[in-house]
Amino acid sequence: MSFIFNKRSREAASWLKKEVAEQKVRYRKIVAEQDAIAPKRDRWVAEFLERIQTRGYHVHFNTMRKIAAEEIPQRPKRKFKVIF
């Protein structure tokens, strides 16, 4: 099966270029915001991991299950990824 691709009009190409530039600006802003809260996010994760090991979480209604330290995955050595 062959497809016929039409060239973009100048207006469409111009709009696409502008849109891509705007999205890159938005992405950089989001990454900067996420990097700024990195220490806070690390603290949230540590508190969560501590909580599920000491208090546990609800499996069903009032049944709680604690997570053993061996079940907690190791944190990757890479930087936190921003995905949206």
Helices and strands as residue ranges (DSSP letters): H 10-36, H 38-54, E 57-60, E 63-65, G 69-71
